[in-house]
């Protein structure tokens, strides 16, 4: 039986500032809002003719999302896997369809100030600013409803 809601795997990186007081947000022009660095987990093309496509690892997808706002390559193995259950059903702000999202959460902290790639604008926001300021994506708020800045600080040893 087919799934009534499409399943979408999403890798999200919660990046703490050096003092552990704010999280990095990236402006997504397609959404018209600031959000946490995130990316769909991609399906990679076959490695050879006749081979099946493979799923990208969530850590690699998270590293891609982080690299866009850091402006440099990111070691996927250095990202810390977070364990939290994010409610899966959400209406897509892009196409309005209800989907079942599987969120793969990771934490990191910066060693140097981010230098976003062209088309990206990175800002530091407090948890309150994610809640009270606009425009902030509902997806970022959805994730932060179950994962606190204190959780991120603990995960990265702050």
CORDA-V571584 format. One record per residue. N is the residue number from 0. RES is the residue in one small letter. PSI is psi in whole degrees, 0 to 359 (999 if undefined). NEAR is the number of other C-alpha atoms within 10 Angstrom. Layout:
N_RES_PSI_NEAR ; N_RES_PSI_NEAR
This chain:
0_x_135_3 ; 1_x_148_5 ; 2_x_134_7 ; 3_x_337_9 ; 4_x_132_13 ; 5_x_143_13 ; 6_x_129_14 ; 7_x_121_15 ; 8_x_129_17 ; 9_x_130_18 ; 10_x_131_25 ; 11_x_137_28 ; 12_x_124_30 ; 13_x_113_31 ; 14_x_117_25 ; 15_x_146_24 ; 16_x_170_21 ; 17_x_332_14 ; 18_x_356_10 ; 19_x_29_18 ; 20_x_342_14 ; 21_x_163_20 ; 22_x_149_24 ; 23_x_133_24 ; 24_x_148_26 ; 25_x_133_23 ; 26_x_123_21 ; 27_x_105_19 ; 28_x_331_11 ; 29_x_329_7 ; 30_x_341_13 ; 31_x_31_12 ; 32_x_164_16 ; 33_x_144_25 ; 34_x_171_23 ; 35_x_151_28 ; 36_x_123_27 ; 37_x_159_27 ; 38_x_149_19 ; 39_x_147_20 ; 40_x_120_23 ; 41_x_159_17 ; 42_x_120_11 ; 43_x_146_12 ; 44_x_159_13 ; 45_x_143_11 ; 46_x_338_10 ; 47_x_162_8 ; 48_x_134_7 ; 49_x_349_7 ; 50_x_158_9 ; 51_x_149_11 ; 52_x_156_12 ; 53_x_157_12 ; 54_x_137_11 ; 55_x_149_14 ; 56_x_146_16 ; 57_x_324_23 ; 58_x_322_23 ; 59_x_319_19 ; 60_x_320_23 ; 61_x_319_28 ; 62_x_321_26 ; 63_x_314_24 ; 64_x_318_21 ; 65_x_321_30 ; 66_x_326_19 ; 67_x_324_23 ; 68_x_334_25 ; 69_x_329_22 ; 70_x_22_15 ; 71_x_163_14 ; 72_x_151_11 ; 73_x_136_17 ; 74_x_109_14 ; 75_x_327_17 ; 76_x_341_10 ; 77_x_348_13 ; 78_x_141_23 ; 79_x_122_18 ; 80_x_130_17 ; 81_x_145_18 ; 82_x_105_12 ; 83_x_147_13 ; 84_x_105_13 ; 85_x_127_17 ; 86_x_130_14 ; 87_x_332_14 ; 88_x_126_14 ; 89_x_147_16 ; 90_x_129_15 ; 91_x_128_14 ; 92_x_340_12 ; 93_x_310_8 ; 94_x_358_7 ; 95_x_356_9 ; 96_x_147_12 ; 97_x_135_15 ; 98_x_161_16 ; 99_x_106_19 ; 100_x_137_20 ; 101_x_110_18 ; 102_x_129_21 ; 103_x_108_24 ; 104_x_139_24 ; 105_x_156_25 ; 106_x_153_22 ; 107_x_166_21 ; 108_x_159_23 ; 109_x_150_14 ; 110_x_340_8 ; 111_x_161_9 ; 112_x_134_12 ; 113_x_147_19 ; 114_x_84_15 ; 115_x_147_18 ; 116_x_160_14 ; 117_x_138_9 ; 118_x_354_11 ; 119_x_142_17 ; 120_x_116_17 ; 121_x_137_22 ; 122_x_156_16 ; 123_x_129_16 ; 124_x_142_19 ; 125_x_162_17 ; 126_x_322_16 ; 127_x_322_9 ; 128_x_326_13 ; 129_x_327_23 ; 130_x_315_17 ; 131_x_341_10 ; 132_x_160_10 ; 133_x_153_11 ; 134_x_127_14 ; 135_x_136_22 ; 136_x_146_19 ; 137_x_331_18 ; 138_x_316_17 ; 139_x_316_20 ; 140_x_322_16 ; 141_x_315_14 ; 142_x_316_19 ; 143_x_350_17 ; 144_x_339_13 ; 145_x_351_12 ; 146_x_117_18 ; 147_x_165_12 ; 148_x_325_19 ; 149_x_321_12 ; 150_x_317_17 ; 151_x_315_23 ; 152_x_315_20 ; 153_x_317_11 ; 154_x_324_18 ; 155_x_9_19 ; 156_x_37_9 ; 157_x_999_13
